Amino acid sequence: MISFSVCKQKCFNLNIQLAYVDNFIIENEHIVNRFLDFWIGSSYQLVGYLIGEVQLGIKENIVVIYEPSQKSAENSVSFQADSNEEIVDEL
């Protein structure tokens, strides 16, 4: 008899850190497709900041995904020095 509990992942809880909007829309499908194509094609982790405009505090219109300087691997991402960090923080 095979025990499936050996393959079962441990349970975990996600703590909500920020919750600004109820939903978001992406202005142009090519923005998200380019971001996802890298992840799907490489299986590497990738971090991107969703930048857009919040309307009425409940809905965000995403206009760009900014990818900070990073070194990606299958199980991790490490951030590198980013010359655009101050500009992105202002957005």
C-alpha positions, 0 to 999 in steps of 0.5 A: 500500500502506498502512503500519499501523506509522504508526498503531501506538502506541509500547510502554511498560512499567508499573512496579508501585508498590504491590501490596497485594491480590490482588483486590477486590470492590465492596460495591455496584454503584452505587458504581462505576456512578456513578463510571464513568457520568461517565467514559463520558458525558464522556470526561474523566479522573477520579481516585478513591480506593478505600476499603475493608477489607483481609481477610487482606492479599489481598482488599479489600472496597471500600465507597466511591470518594472523588473528591478535588477535581479539574479534569478534561479529556480528557487530564489531571486537576489536583488542587485544594485538598481540605478533606477530605484529612487525613480521607481520609488517615486512612482 
